[in-house]
Amino acid sequence: MAQHLIVKRKMRTLKNSPGGCICGYVRYKIVVEPITLFACHCSDCQTVTGSGFVLALRVPYGGVTVTQGEARPYERTEAGGRKRIIHRCPHCLTILWSERPDSKEYVTVYGGTLDDSPALWPVAHIWTRDAQRWMTLPKGTLQYDEDAPDMQLLVEAWRRQNETEA
């Protein structure tokens, strides 16, 4: 029964969804529909957040608008050597979104910073080989030991999950 619910899960539109940091200094809004949503269990994401995974909401580049305050960019090098720009609140240091400095294709919003984050339902789990051993991954989602071989698979799964009934 639970598997059926996961596969059939429909989400409302996320366009115009607000979010922000824990202290309230930075507020933002997603101004376009996201591309996909997945949970990343890699050790980098666990370390940078202090959690078991990151809910990664891919949004087309330019799709996040700051409505209050100012997020501060910080560059970091990932385990594989690639650079990532992390945008944080300069006061409480909440990570709000990240991007690659060499790509203007998308930004990755950290889903837990959305005001209605409990409504999020990821279509995939990546880097599951690094997942916390106590975690049970939901059936009916795409699951990869490492990165997804093709991000388009996650994009298509997101579309299927959220398409409206005619």
C-alpha positions as protocol buffer text, in pm:
chain_id: "A"
residue {
  index: 1
  type: MET
  ca { x: 0 y: 0 z: 0 }
}
residue {
  index: 2
  type: ALA
  ca { x: 275 y: 251 z: 89 }
}
residue {
  index: 3
  type: GLN
  ca { x: 451 y: 183 z: -243 }
}
residue {
  index: 4
  type: HIS
  ca { x: 131 y: 271 z: -430 }
}
residue {
  index: 5
  type: LEU
  ca { x: 103 y: 599 z: -241 }
}
residue {
  index: 6
  type: ILE
  ca { x: 463 y: 693 z: -320 }
}
residue {
  index: 7
  type: VAL
  ca { x: 432 y: 621 z: -690 }
}
residue {
  index: 8
  type: LYS
  ca { x: 100 y: 804 z: -722 }
}
residue {
  index: 9
  type: ARG
  ca { x: 202 y: 1105 z: -510 }
}
residue {
  index: 10
  type: LYS
  ca { x: 99 y: 1436 z: -672 }
}
residue {
  index: 11
  type: MET
  ca { x: 241 y: 1769 z: -566 }
}
residue {
  index: 12
  type: ARG
  ca { x: 93 y: 2110 z: -606 }
}
residue {
  index: 13
  type: THR
  ca { x: 288 y: 2359 z: -810 }
}
residue {
  index: 14
  type: LEU
  ca { x: 605 y: 2485 z: -647 }
}
residue {
  index: 15
  type: LYS
  ca { x: 618 y: 2802 z: -855 }
}
residue {
  index: 16
  type: ASN
  ca { x: 599 y: 3104 z: -620 }
}
residue {
  index: 17
  type: SER
  ca { x: 690 y: 2889 z: -319 }
}
residue {
  index: 18
  type: PRO
  ca { x: 861 y: 3095 z: -47 }
}
residue {
  index: 19
  type: GLY
  ca { x: 1149 y: 2988 z: 171 }
}
residue {
  index: 20
  type: GLY
  ca { x: 1424 y: 3125 z: 387 }
}
residue {
  index: 21
  type: CYS
  ca { x: 1686 y: 3077 z: 653 }
}
residue {
  index: 22
  type: ILE
  ca { x: 1630 y: 2982 z: 1015 }
}
residue {
  index: 23
  type: CYS
  ca { x: 1684 y: 3334 z: 1152 }
}
residue {
  index: 24
  type: GLY
  ca { x: 1455 y: 3500 z: 897 }
}
residue {
  index: 25
  type: TYR
  ca { x: 1713 y: 3742 z: 757 }
}
residue {
  index: 26
  type: VAL
  ca { x: 1708 y: 3590 z: 405 }
}
residue {
  index: 27
  type: ARG
  ca { x: 1378 y: 3515 z: 231 }
}
residue {
  index: 28
  type: TYR
  ca { x: 1343 y: 3389 z: -125 }
}
residue {
  index: 29
  type: LYS
  ca { x: 1082 y: 3270 z: -370 }
}
residue {
  index: 30
  type: ILE
  ca { x: 1100 y: 3006 z: -643 }
}
residue {
  index: 31
  type: VAL
  ca { x: 963 y: 3189 z: -948 }
}
residue {
  index: 32
  type: VAL
  ca { x: 958 y: 2900 z: -1199 }
}
residue {
  index: 33
  type: GLU
  ca { x: 860 y: 2535 z: -1182 }
}
residue {
  index: 34
  type: PRO
  ca { x: 1143 y: 2312 z: -1059 }
}
residue {
  index: 35
  type: ILE
  ca { x: 1309 y: 2056 z: -1285 }
}
residue {
  index: 36
  type: THR
  ca { x: 1326 y: 1768 z: -1036 }
}
residue {
  index: 37
  type: LEU
  ca { x: 1363 y: 1679 z: -669 }
}
residue {
  index: 38
  type: PHE
  ca { x: 1590 y: 1409 z: -527 }
}
residue {
  index: 39
  type: ALA
  ca { x: 1761 y: 1316 z: -204 }
}
residue {
  index: 40
  type: CYS
  ca { x: 2140 y: 1313 z: -211 }
}
residue {
  index: 41
  type: HIS
  ca { x: 2300 y: 1086 z: 48 }
}
residue {
  index: 42
  type: CYS
  ca { x: 2665 y: 1152 z: -45 }
}
residue {
  index: 43
  type: SER
  ca { x: 2912 y: 1209 z: 235 }
}
residue {
  index: 44
  type: ASP
  ca { x: 2971 y: 1569 z: 119 }
}
residue {
  index: 45
  type: CYS
  ca { x: 2601 y: 1654 z: 156 }
}
residue {
  index: 46
  type: GLN
  ca { x: 2587 y: 1483 z: 494 }
}
residue {
  index: 47
  type: THR
  ca { x: 2891 y: 1673 z: 620 }
}
residue {
  index: 48
  type: VAL
  ca { x: 2795 y: 2016 z: 487 }
}
residue {
  index: 49
  type: THR
  ca { x: 2442 y: 1994 z: 634 }
}
residue {
  index: 50
  type: GLY
  ca { x: 2505 y: 1786 z: 944 }
}
residue {
  index: 51
  type: SER
  ca { x: 2218 y: 1564 z: 835 }
}
residue {
  index: 52
  type: GLY
  ca { x: 2166 y: 1227 z: 669 }
}
residue {
  index: 53
  type: PHE
  ca { x: 2089 y: 1371 z: 323 }
}
residue {
  index: 54
  type: VAL
  ca { x: 1995 y: 1684 z: 131 }
}
residue {
  index: 55
  type: LEU
  ca { x: 1662 y: 1734 z: -43 }
}
residue {
  index: 56
  type: ALA
  ca { x: 1793 y: 1877 z: -370 }
}
residue {
  index: 57
  type: LEU
  ca { x: 1534 y: 2077 z: -564 }
}
residue {
  index: 58
  type: ARG
  ca { x: 1671 y: 2158 z: -908 }
}
residue {
  index: 59
  type: VAL
  ca { x: 1539 y: 2489 z: -1038 }
}
residue {
  index: 60
  type: PRO
  ca { x: 1628 y: 2649 z: -1375 }
}
residue {
  index: 61
  type: TYR
  ca { x: 1902 y: 2910 z: -1338 }
}
residue {
  index: 62
  type: GLY
  ca { x: 1749 y: 3245 z: -1246 }
}
residue {
  index: 63
  type: GLY
  ca { x: 1447 y: 3072 z: -1091 }
}
residue {
  index: 64
  type: VAL
  ca { x: 1519 y: 3184 z: -734 }
}
residue {
  index: 65
  type: THR
  ca { x: 1454 y: 3545 z: -635 }
}
residue {
  index: 66
  type: VAL
  ca { x: 1570 y: 3691 z: -304 }
}
residue {
  index: 67
  type: THR
  ca { x: 1279 y: 3886 z: -154 }
}
residue {
  index: 68
  type: GLN
  ca { x: 1448 y: 3996 z: 170 }
}
residue {
  index: 69
  type: GLY
  ca { x: 1805 y: 4025 z: 290 }
}
residue {
  index: 70
  type: GLU
  ca { x: 2101 y: 3898 z: 94 }
}
residue {
  index: 71
  type: ALA
  ca { x: 2246 y: 3550 z: 64 }
}
residue {
  index: 72
  type: ARG
  ca { x: 2625 y: 3534 z: 70 }
}
residue {
  index: 73
  type: PRO
  ca { x: 2808 y: 3305 z: -175 }
}
residue {
  index: 74
  type: TYR
  ca { x: 3085 y: 3076 z: -49 }
}
residue {
  index: 75
  type: GLU
  ca { x: 3298 y: 2861 z: -276 }
}
residue {
  index: 76
  type: ARG
  ca { x: 3387 y: 2510 z: -172 }
}
residue {
  index: 77
  type: THR
  ca { x: 3558 y: 2217 z: -339 }
}
residue {
  index: 78
  type: GLU
  ca { x: 3371 y: 1887 z: -341 }
}
residue {
  index: 79
  type: ALA
  ca { x: 3536 y: 1552 z: -276 }
}
residue {
  index: 80
  type: GLY
  ca { x: 3569 y: 1493 z: -652 }
}
residue {
  index: 81
  type: GLY
  ca { x: 3749 y: 1826 z: -701 }
}
residue {
  index: 82
  type: ARG
  ca { x: 3462 y: 2019 z: -862 }
}
residue {
  index: 83
  type: LYS
  ca { x: 3378 y: 2366 z: -734 }
}
residue {
  index: 84
  type: ARG
  ca { x: 3037 y: 2459 z: -595 }
}
residue {
  index: 85
  type: ILE
  ca { x: 2907 y: 2797 z: -486 }
}
residue {
  index: 86
  type: ILE
  ca { x: 2696 y: 2766 z: -170 }
}
residue {
  index: 87
  type: HIS
  ca { x: 2460 y: 3055 z: -91 }
}
residue {
  index: 88
  type: ARG
  ca { x: 2412 y: 3104 z: 284 }
}
residue {
  index: 89
  type: CYS
  ca { x: 2251 y: 3348 z: 518 }
}
residue {
  index: 90
  type: PRO
  ca { x: 2539 y: 3566 z: 643 }
}
residue {
  index: 91
  type: HIS
  ca { x: 2393 y: 3566 z: 996 }
}
residue {
  index: 92
  type: CYS
  ca { x: 2277 y: 3210 z: 1077 }
}
residue {
  index: 93
  type: LEU
  ca { x: 2474 y: 3041 z: 793 }
}
residue {
  index: 94
  type: THR
  ca { x: 2176 y: 2835 z: 671 }
}
residue {
  index: 95
  type: ILE
  ca { x: 2255 y: 2689 z: 327 }
}
residue {
  index: 96
  type: LEU
  ca { x: 1975 y: 2806 z: 96 }
}
residue {
  index: 97
  type: TRP
  ca { x: 2086 y: 2698 z: -252 }
}
residue {
  index: 98
  type: SER
  ca { x: 2397 y: 2609 z: -447 }
}
residue {
  index: 99
  type: GLU
  ca { x: 2522 y: 2627 z: -804 }
}
residue {
  index: 100
  type: ARG
  ca { x: 2820 y: 2529 z: -1011 }
}
residue {
  index: 101
  type: PRO
  ca { x: 3035 y: 2825 z: -1117 }
}
residue {
  index: 102
  type: ASP
  ca { x: 3087 y: 2668 z: -1461 }
}
residue {
  index: 103
  type: SER
  ca { x: 2715 y: 2619 z: -1538 }
}
residue {
  index: 104
  type: LYS
  ca { x: 2418 y: 2851 z: -1573 }
}
residue {
  index: 105
  type: GLU
  ca { x: 2174 y: 2563 z: -1631 }
}
residue {
  index: 106
  type: TYR
  ca { x: 2024 y: 2528 z: -1282 }
}
residue {
  index: 107
  type: VAL
  ca { x: 2057 y: 2603 z: -912 }
}
residue {
  index: 108
  type: THR
  ca { x: 1992 y: 2347 z: -641 }
}
residue {
  index: 109
  type: VAL
  ca { x: 1762 y: 2475 z: -368 }
}
residue {
  index: 110
  type: TYR
  ca { x: 1802 y: 2296 z: -36 }
}
residue {
  index: 111
  type: GLY
  ca { x: 1445 y: 2172 z: 1 }
}
residue {
  index: 112
  type: GLY
  ca { x: 1434 y: 2195 z: 378 }
}
residue {
  index: 113
  type: THR
  ca { x: 1451 y: 2574 z: 351 }
}
residue {
  index: 114
  type: LEU
  ca { x: 1112 y: 2597 z: 178 }
}
residue {
  index: 115
  type: ASP
  ca { x: 830 y: 2708 z: 406 }
}
residue {
  index: 116
  type: ASP
  ca { x: 628 y: 2400 z: 308 }
}
residue {
  index: 117
  type: SER
  ca { x: 910 y: 2146 z: 294 }
}
residue {
  index: 118
  type: PRO
  ca { x: 698 y: 1861 z: 438 }
}
residue {
  index: 119
  type: ALA
  ca { x: 505 y: 1865 z: 108 }
}
residue {
  index: 120
  type: LEU
  ca { x: 817 y: 1769 z: -88 }
}
residue {
  index: 121
  type: TRP
  ca { x: 840 y: 1414 z: -219 }
}
residue {
  index: 122
  type: PRO
  ca { x: 1166 y: 1318 z: -395 }
}
residue {
  index: 123
  type: VAL
  ca { x: 1154 y: 1101 z: -705 }
}
residue {
  index: 124
  type: ALA
  ca { x: 1502 y: 959 z: -652 }
}
residue {
  index: 125
  type: HIS
  ca { x: 1778 y: 886 z: -403 }
}
residue {
  index: 126
  type: ILE
  ca { x: 2139 y: 919 z: -517 }
}
residue {
  index: 127
  type: TRP
  ca { x: 2466 y: 815 z: -357 }
}
residue {
  index: 128
  type: THR
  ca { x: 2278 y: 551 z: -158 }
}
residue {
  index: 129
  type: ARG
  ca { x: 2604 y: 366 z: -90 }
}
residue {
  index: 130
  type: ASP
  ca { x: 2679 y: 650 z: 157 }
}
residue {
  index: 131
  type: ALA
  ca { x: 2328 y: 655 z: 308 }
}
residue {
  index: 132
  type: GLN
  ca { x: 2292 y: 619 z: 683 }
}
residue {
  index: 133
  type: ARG
  ca { x: 2252 y: 247 z: 755 }
}
residue {
  index: 134
  type: TRP
  ca { x: 1939 y: 305 z: 967 }
}
residue {
  index: 135
  type: MET
  ca { x: 1759 y: 473 z: 678 }
}
residue {
  index: 136
  type: THR
  ca { x: 1500 y: 279 z: 481 }
}
residue {
  index: 137
  type: LEU
  ca { x: 1462 y: 419 z: 131 }
}
residue {
  index: 138
  type: PRO
  ca { x: 1107 y: 433 z: 0 }
}
residue {
  index: 139
  type: LYS
  ca { x: 999 y: 181 z: -261 }
}
residue {
  index: 140
  type: GLY
  ca { x: 877 y: 331 z: -586 }
}
residue {
  index: 141
  type: THR
  ca { x: 1163 y: 582 z: -615 }
}
residue {
  index: 142
  type: LEU
  ca { x: 1467 y: 571 z: -838 }
}
residue {
  index: 143
  type: GLN
  ca { x: 1775 y: 468 z: -640 }
}
residue {
  index: 144
  type: TYR
  ca { x: 2140 y: 487 z: -742 }
}
residue {
  index: 145
  type: ASP
  ca { x: 2453 y: 373 z: -556 }
}
residue {
  index: 146
  type: GLU
  ca { x: 2632 y: 682 z: -689 }
}
residue {
  index: 147
  type: ASP
  ca { x: 2518 y: 974 z: -903 }
}
residue {
  index: 148
  type: ALA
  ca { x: 2232 y: 915 z: -1148 }
}
residue {
  index: 149
  type: PRO
  ca { x: 2375 y: 799 z: -1483 }
}
residue {
  index: 150
  type: ASP
  ca { x: 2153 y: 1054 z: -1659 }
}
residue {
  index: 151
  type: MET
  ca { x: 1977 y: 1338 z: -1476 }
}
residue {
  index: 152
  type: GLN
  ca { x: 1708 y: 1330 z: -1747 }
}
residue {
  index: 153
  type: LEU
  ca { x: 1576 y: 1011 z: -1582 }
}
residue {
  index: 154
  type: LEU
  ca { x: 1502 y: 1215 z: -1266 }
}
residue {
  index: 155
  type: VAL
  ca { x: 1349 y: 1498 z: -1469 }
}
residue {
  index: 156
  type: GLU
  ca { x: 1114 y: 1255 z: -1643 }
}
residue {
  index: 157
  type: ALA
  ca { x: 1023 y: 1085 z: -1313 }
}
residue {
  index: 158
  type: TRP
  ca { x: 942 y: 1428 z: -1165 }
}
residue {
  index: 159
  type: ARG
  ca { x: 715 y: 1508 z: -1462 }
}
residue {
  index: 160
  type: ARG
  ca { x: 536 y: 1173 z: -1432 }
}
residue {
  index: 161
  type: GLN
  ca { x: 491 y: 1214 z: -1057 }
}
residue {
  index: 162
  type: ASN
  ca { x: 346 y: 1563 z: -1088 }
}
residue {
  index: 163
  type: GLU
  ca { x: 149 y: 1555 z: -1411 }
}
residue {
  index: 164
  type: THR
  ca { x: -209 y: 1660 z: -1363 }
}
residue {
  index: 165
  type: GLU
  ca { x: -490 y: 1425 z: -1441 }
}
residue {
  index: 166
  type: ALA
  ca { x: -686 y: 1520 z: -1754 }
}
